[in-house]
């Protein structure tokens, strides 16, 4: 069989915001404004147009500002930043050919095997729970994704909430299969959960007609999607997207100060947020951070391989990772691409669903912390099925308690450990 293997220089399987020092503001003239109290009247009185109230009285998108510093002069405003444009980085490792004649691929899903997903299904399968996937969309026509609730799904584009359209790229469909694939080909961690597609990435035509369209979004669109997930009472929101490590000054304010109210509001309403730790092979300890995994209340998920070791691209850092989960690959790129390991390339990547009209196949291997976060999102749905009244913090505590291969809660690479679904749900019985 001829393989079509694509190896990119970009980050492995994550959606990423360019370095904050070089990212360009959108051309929509928007700023995001955080406040400690309702400042609507003062903003309007100063000549600014309120476009969206993202979190009641605490976060707005506004027009009319040329400089964030002018907005911060208004009484009650704590932070103001330009609406940033975010672009998609392709997975570093992708394999679109699946070498098997079997109609069911569980024997290739090492990620579900090492996390003991099938034994966990004797206790819970995610029935009655909702997993929101904030991503490129979900292909609801895929045979493993008939559990997509299209009525509650939506597309977030330039501040507007539009009807669900599917997945023009494939990243979100791959993520959704990991979390809640129904077992027609691949099995997800929570196969009986409902999926809600919250598409925040969409294609934009570039100024240069010779260049390909760019899959992009804005900070406003992502924050609107997080607020929406909380509003529909999603049990968990998966965010396989993020920024590269940002310098300490952003940790103290700036974008962190604007993002925090939205995520904290979602968690307070009971929505667990599972976020990829990032693919820069970077130690986040010491002031640097990435978002949304670095925002208080979100779970930060590092990526492991079939041998339960941190993979070569994953970020890490004492106090910066909550748990590890299978993301694909090994400790080095060379070992990942080798064919003499227990799980030779590409089988050491994570197998999941993709849109056939995009990839020419219904299943493909991806690697990245993007693949690790939905493992945890699915597990959160299992916890909620067994303990529906738990808070988001209690769900996180249960997942950490069931993790293994770490001493304590603050291992630099795995946090509380690599997740184990069976341990987690058995402890709840």
C-alpha positions as CSV (number, residue, x, y, z in Angstrom):
1,X,0.0,0.0,0.0
2,X,1.3,3.4,-0.9
3,X,1.3,5.8,2.0
4,X,0.6,9.5,1.7
5,X,2.5,10.9,4.6
6,X,2.7,14.6,5.3
7,X,5.3,15.9,7.8
8,X,5.0,19.6,8.6
9,X,7.3,22.0,10.3
10,X,4.3,23.3,12.1
11,X,3.0,22.4,15.6
12,X,1.7,18.8,15.9
13,X,-2.0,18.7,15.6
14,X,-3.1,21.9,17.3
15,X,-4.7,25.1,16.4
16,X,-2.4,28.0,17.3
17,X,-2.3,31.7,17.7
18,X,0.9,33.3,16.3
19,X,3.3,34.7,18.8
20,X,1.6,37.6,20.6
21,X,4.4,40.0,19.5
22,X,3.6,39.4,15.8
23,X,-0.1,38.6,15.7
24,X,-2.1,41.1,13.8
25,X,-5.3,42.6,15.0
26,X,-8.4,42.0,12.9
27,X,-9.6,44.6,10.5
28,X,-13.0,44.7,12.2
29,X,-12.0,47.5,14.6
30,X,-13.0,45.5,17.6
31,X,-11.5,45.5,21.0
32,X,-12.3,43.1,23.9
33,X,-13.0,44.8,27.2
34,X,-13.0,43.2,30.6
35,X,-14.5,44.9,33.6
36,X,-15.1,44.3,37.3
37,X,-18.7,45.7,37.0
38,X,-21.1,46.6,34.3
39,X,-19.5,49.5,32.3
40,X,-21.9,49.5,29.4
41,X,-23.2,53.0,30.0
42,X,-19.7,54.4,30.5
43,X,-18.5,52.8,27.3
44,X,-21.4,54.1,25.3
45,X,-21.1,57.5,26.9
46,X,-17.5,57.6,25.8
47,X,-18.6,57.0,22.2
48,X,-17.9,53.3,21.8
49,X,-20.4,50.9,20.2
50,X,-21.1,47.7,22.1
51,X,-21.2,44.8,19.6
52,X,-21.5,41.8,22.0
53,X,-21.9,41.3,25.7
54,X,-20.0,38.0,25.9
55,X,-20.3,37.6,29.7
56,X,-22.9,39.6,31.5
57,X,-21.5,42.9,32.6
58,X,-17.9,41.5,32.6
59,X,-16.7,41.2,29.0
60,X,-17.7,43.1,25.9
61,X,-16.6,43.4,22.3
62,X,-16.7,47.1,21.3
63,X,-16.0,49.2,18.2
64,X,-14.6,52.7,18.0
65,X,-11.2,52.2,19.8
66,X,-7.9,52.8,18.1
67,X,-5.8,52.1,21.2
68,X,-6.6,49.7,24.1
69,X,-5.0,52.3,26.4
70,X,-7.8,54.7,25.7
71,X,-10.4,52.1,26.8
72,X,-8.5,51.3,30.0
73,X,-8.8,55.0,31.0
74,X,-12.6,54.4,31.4
75,X,-13.6,53.8,35.1
76,X,-14.3,50.1,35.7
77,X,-12.4,48.8,32.7
78,X,-9.7,46.4,33.9
79,X,-8.3,45.1,30.6
80,X,-8.7,46.0,26.9
81,X,-7.0,44.2,23.9
82,X,-7.5,44.2,20.2
83,X,-9.6,41.3,18.7
84,X,-6.7,39.0,17.6
85,X,-6.8,36.9,14.4
86,X,-6.0,33.2,14.9
87,X,-4.8,30.9,12.1
88,X,-4.8,27.1,11.8
89,X,-1.5,25.3,11.8
90,X,-1.6,21.9,10.1
91,X,-0.7,18.7,12.1
92,X,3.0,17.8,12.0
93,X,2.3,14.2,11.5
94,X,-0.7,12.9,9.5
95,X,-1.2,9.5,7.9
96,X,-4.3,9.0,5.8
97,X,-4.0,5.4,4.9
98,X,-5.1,2.8,7.5
99,X,-3.4,-0.6,7.1
100,X,-6.2,-3.0,8.0
101,X,-9.0,-4.9,6.4
102,X,-11.0,-4.9,9.6
103,X,-14.3,-2.9,9.7
104,X,-13.6,-2.1,13.3
105,X,-10.3,-0.6,14.3
106,X,-10.1,-1.1,18.1
107,X,-7.0,-3.2,17.7
108,X,-5.3,-0.1,16.3
109,X,-6.5,2.2,19.0
110,X,-3.6,1.9,21.5
111,X,-4.9,5.1,23.1
112,X,-8.1,3.5,24.3
113,X,-6.2,0.3,25.3
114,X,-3.7,2.0,27.6
115,X,-6.4,4.1,29.2
116,X,-8.6,1.1,29.8
117,X,-11.6,2.5,28.0
118,X,-13.5,-0.7,27.3
119,X,-13.4,-1.8,31.0
120,X,-14.7,1.7,31.9
121,X,-17.6,1.2,29.6
122,X,-18.9,-1.5,31.9
123,X,-19.7,1.3,34.3
124,X,-20.5,4.3,32.0
125,X,-20.5,5.3,28.4
126,X,-21.4,9.0,28.6
127,X,-25.1,8.5,28.1
128,X,-27.1,11.7,28.6
129,X,-24.0,13.9,28.7
130,X,-23.0,16.7,26.3
131,X,-19.5,17.3,24.9
132,X,-19.0,20.6,23.1
133,X,-16.2,20.5,20.6
134,X,-14.8,24.1,19.9
135,X,-12.9,23.5,16.7
136,X,-13.2,23.4,13.0
137,X,-16.6,21.8,13.1
138,X,-17.8,18.2,13.1
139,X,-18.8,16.0,10.1
140,X,-22.2,14.8,11.3
141,X,-22.5,12.5,8.3
142,X,-19.6,10.4,9.4
143,X,-20.7,6.8,10.4
144,X,-19.0,7.2,13.8
145,X,-20.6,10.6,14.6
146,X,-24.3,10.1,14.4
147,X,-24.5,11.4,17.9
148,X,-23.9,15.1,16.8
149,X,-26.8,17.2,18.0
150,X,-27.1,19.5,15.0
151,X,-29.9,21.5,16.5
152,X,-27.6,22.8,19.3
153,X,-24.5,23.0,17.0
154,X,-23.5,26.4,15.6
155,X,-20.8,28.3,13.7
156,X,-19.2,31.4,15.2
157,X,-18.0,33.8,12.5
158,X,-17.0,37.4,13.0
159,X,-19.1,37.7,16.1
160,X,-22.3,36.1,14.6
161,X,-23.9,32.8,15.6
162,X,-24.8,30.9,12.4
163,X,-26.2,27.5,11.6
164,X,-24.0,24.3,11.8
165,X,-22.3,23.5,8.5
166,X,-20.2,20.5,9.1
167,X,-16.4,20.5,9.0
168,X,-14.5,22.1,6.1
169,X,-11.1,21.0,7.5
170,X,-11.2,17.7,9.5
171,X,-9.4,18.6,12.7
172,X,-12.6,18.9,14.7
173,X,-14.0,15.7,13.3
174,X,-10.8,13.9,14.4
175,X,-11.1,15.4,17.9
176,X,-14.8,14.5,18.1
177,X,-14.1,10.8,17.3
178,X,-11.6,10.5,20.0
179,X,-14.0,11.9,22.6
180,X,-17.2,10.2,21.5
181,X,-16.9,8.0,18.4
182,X,-19.8,5.6,18.4
183,X,-18.0,2.4,17.4
184,X,-18.8,2.0,13.7
185,X,-15.1,2.0,13.0
186,X,-13.4,3.7,16.0
187,X,-14.7,3.9,19.5
188,X,-14.5,7.1,21.6
189,X,-14.1,7.4,25.3
190,X,-17.7,8.4,25.7
191,X,-19.5,6.7,22.8
192,X,-23.1,7.4,24.1
193,X,-22.5,11.1,24.8
194,X,-24.1,13.8,22.7
195,X,-21.6,15.9,20.6
196,X,-22.2,19.6,19.9
197,X,-20.2,21.1,17.1
198,X,-19.1,24.7,17.9
199,X,-17.2,25.7,14.8
200,X,-15.0,28.7,15.3
201,X,-12.6,28.3,12.4
202,X,-13.6,29.3,8.9
203,X,-11.9,29.9,5.5
204,X,-10.9,33.4,4.6
205,X,-9.7,34.4,1.1
206,X,-6.1,35.9,1.3
207,X,-5.2,39.3,-0.2
208,X,-2.8,37.5,-2.6
209,X,-5.0,35.6,-5.2
210,X,-2.1,33.1,-5.7
211,X,-2.3,31.9,-2.0
212,X,-4.7,29.3,-0.7
213,X,-7.6,30.3,1.6
214,X,-6.6,30.5,5.3
215,X,-8.6,28.8,8.0
216,X,-8.9,31.4,10.7
217,X,-10.9,32.8,13.6
218,X,-10.7,35.6,16.2
219,X,-10.6,35.8,19.9
220,X,-14.1,37.1,20.0
221,X,-15.4,34.0,18.1
222,X,-13.7,31.6,20.5
223,X,-15.0,33.4,23.6
224,X,-18.5,33.5,22.2
225,X,-18.3,29.7,21.7
226,X,-17.1,29.1,25.3
227,X,-20.0,31.3,26.6
228,X,-22.4,29.4,24.4
229,X,-21.2,26.0,25.6
230,X,-21.9,27.1,29.2
231,X,-25.3,28.5,28.2
232,X,-26.4,25.1,26.8
233,X,-25.2,23.4,29.9
234,X,-22.5,21.4,28.2
235,X,-20.9,19.0,30.6
236,X,-17.5,19.5,29.0
237,X,-16.0,21.8,26.4
238,X,-13.0,20.5,24.5
239,X,-10.5,23.1,23.2
240,X,-7.8,21.6,21.1
241,X,-6.5,25.0,20.2
242,X,-4.2,27.6,21.8
243,X,-1.3,29.9,21.7
244,X,2.5,29.4,21.8
245,X,4.1,30.1,25.2
246,X,3.6,33.8,25.9
247,X,6.1,36.0,28.0
248,X,5.4,36.9,31.6
249,X,3.9,40.3,30.9
250,X,0.9,38.6,29.2
251,X,0.5,36.4,32.3
252,X,-0.1,39.4,34.5
253,X,-2.7,41.0,32.2
254,X,-3.5,41.7,28.6
255,X,-5.2,38.7,26.9
256,X,-5.1,36.6,30.1
257,X,-7.1,39.3,31.8
258,X,-9.7,39.3,29.1
259,X,-10.0,35.5,28.7
260,X,-10.3,34.7,32.4
261,X,-13.9,35.9,33.0
262,X,-15.2,33.8,30.2
263,X,-13.6,30.6,31.3
264,X,-14.3,31.1,34.9
265,X,-17.9,31.8,34.1
266,X,-18.2,28.5,32.2
267,X,-16.6,26.5,34.9
268,X,-18.8,28.1,37.5
269,X,-21.9,27.0,35.5
270,X,-20.5,23.4,35.6
271,X,-18.8,23.1,32.2
272,X,-15.4,21.3,32.5
273,X,-12.9,22.8,30.0
274,X,-10.3,20.4,28.6
275,X,-7.5,22.2,26.8
276,X,-4.5,21.0,25.0
277,X,-1.2,22.0,26.6
278,X,0.4,22.9,23.3
279,X,3.0,21.5,21.0
280,X,6.1,23.7,21.4
281,X,8.1,21.2,23.6
282,X,8.3,24.1,26.1
283,X,8.7,24.3,29.8
284,X,5.8,26.5,30.9
285,X,7.1,26.9,34.4
286,X,8.5,30.3,35.4
287,X,6.0,32.9,34.1
288,X,5.5,31.8,30.5
289,X,2.0,30.5,29.8
290,X,-0.2,29.5,26.9
291,X,-4.0,29.9,26.5
292,X,-6.6,28.6,27.1
293,X,-4.8,25.9,29.1
294,X,-3.1,28.5,31.3
295,X,-6.3,30.2,32.4
296,X,-7.5,29.4,35.9
297,X,-10.2,26.7,35.9
298,X,-9.3,25.0,32.6
299,X,-7.6,21.6,32.6
300,X,-4.2,21.5,30.8
301,X,-3.5,18.2,29.1
302,X,-0.1,17.1,27.9
303,X,0.4,14.3,25.4
304,X,1.8,10.8,25.9
305,X,2.7,7.9,23.6
306,X,2.0,4.2,23.7
307,X,4.7,3.8,26.3
308,X,3.1,6.4,28.6
309,X,6.1,8.8,28.2
310,X,5.8,12.5,27.3
311,X,6.0,12.8,23.5
312,X,8.6,15.0,21.8
313,X,6.4,17.9,20.9
314,X,4.3,18.3,24.1
315,X,4.6,21.3,26.4
316,X,5.2,20.5,30.1
317,X,5.9,22.3,33.4
318,X,5.5,21.8,37.1
319,X,2.2,23.2,38.1
320,X,1.3,23.8,34.4
321,X,-0.1,20.4,33.5
322,X,-3.1,18.8,35.1
323,X,-3.0,15.3,33.5
324,X,-1.4,13.6,30.6
325,X,-3.4,11.7,27.9
326,X,-2.6,9.8,24.7
327,X,-1.7,12.2,21.9
328,X,0.5,10.1,19.7
329,X,4.2,9.6,18.9
330,X,7.2,8.9,21.1
331,X,9.9,10.8,23.0
332,X,11.7,11.8,19.7
333,X,10.6,12.4,16.2
334,X,13.1,9.8,15.0
335,X,11.6,7.1,17.3
336,X,8.1,8.2,16.2
337,X,8.9,7.6,12.5
338,X,10.7,4.3,13.2
339,X,9.2,1.0,12.1
340,X,10.9,-1.3,14.6
341,X,9.0,-0.1,17.8
342,X,6.1,-2.0,19.4
343,X,3.8,0.5,17.7
344,X,5.6,1.4,14.4
345,X,4.8,4.6,12.5
346,X,2.1,5.5,11.8
347,X,0.3,3.3,14.3
348,X,1.8,5.1,17.3
349,X,-0.2,8.2,16.2
350,X,-3.9,8.5,17.2
351,X,-6.5,6.9,14.9
352,X,-9.8,8.7,14.6
353,X,-12.5,9.9,12.2
354,X,-12.1,12.5,9.4
355,X,-14.4,13.8,6.7
356,X,-14.2,11.7,3.6
357,X,-14.9,14.7,1.3
358,X,-11.8,16.4,2.7
359,X,-9.3,13.5,3.2
360,X,-10.6,10.9,0.7
361,X,-11.0,8.4,3.6
362,X,-13.1,8.2,6.8
363,X,-10.2,7.5,9.2
364,X,-6.7,9.0,9.6
365,X,-3.8,9.1,12.1
366,X,-3.0,12.5,13.8
367,X,-0.6,13.4,16.5
368,X,-0.7,16.3,18.9
369,X,-1.9,17.6,22.3
370,X,-5.0,18.3,20.3
371,X,-5.6,14.5,20.4
372,X,-4.8,14.3,24.1
373,X,-7.4,16.9,25.3
374,X,-10.5,15.0,23.9
375,X,-9.4,11.8,25.7
376,X,-10.0,13.8,28.9
377,X,-13.2,15.4,27.6
378,X,-14.7,12.0,27.0
379,X,-13.6,10.8,30.5
380,X,-15.3,13.9,32.0
381,X,-18.6,12.7,30.4
382,X,-18.2,9.3,32.0
383,X,-17.7,10.9,35.4
384,X,-20.8,13.1,34.9
385,X,-22.9,10.2,33.9
386,X,-22.1,8.5,37.2
387,X,-22.1,11.6,39.3
388,X,-24.4,14.1,37.5
389,X,-24.4,16.7,40.4
390,X,-20.6,17.1,40.5
391,X,-19.1,20.5,40.0
392,X,-16.5,21.0,37.3
393,X,-13.8,21.1,40.0
394,X,-15.1,17.8,41.4
395,X,-14.9,16.2,37.9
396,X,-11.3,17.3,37.6
397,X,-10.5,15.9,41.0
398,X,-12.0,12.5,40.1
399,X,-10.0,12.4,36.8
400,X,-6.8,13.2,38.7
401,X,-7.5,10.7,41.4
402,X,-7.8,7.9,38.7
403,X,-4.6,8.9,36.9
404,X,-1.4,6.8,37.1
405,X,2.4,7.0,36.5
406,X,3.0,10.1,38.6
407,X,4.0,10.7,42.2
408,X,1.6,13.3,43.5
409,X,-0.3,16.0,41.6
410,X,2.5,18.1,40.1
411,X,4.7,16.0,37.9
412,X,6.3,18.3,35.4
413,X,5.3,16.1,32.4
414,X,2.0,14.4,33.5
415,X,0.6,16.5,36.4
416,X,-1.4,14.0,38.4
417,X,-0.5,11.3,35.9
418,X,-1.7,9.7,32.6
419,X,-5.4,9.3,32.7
420,X,-7.0,5.8,33.3
421,X,-10.7,5.7,32.5
422,X,-11.4,2.4,34.4
423,X,-9.6,3.6,37.6
424,X,-11.6,6.8,37.5
425,X,-15.1,5.3,37.1
426,X,-14.4,2.4,39.5
427,X,-13.4,4.8,42.2
428,X,-16.9,6.5,41.8
429,X,-18.8,3.2,42.4
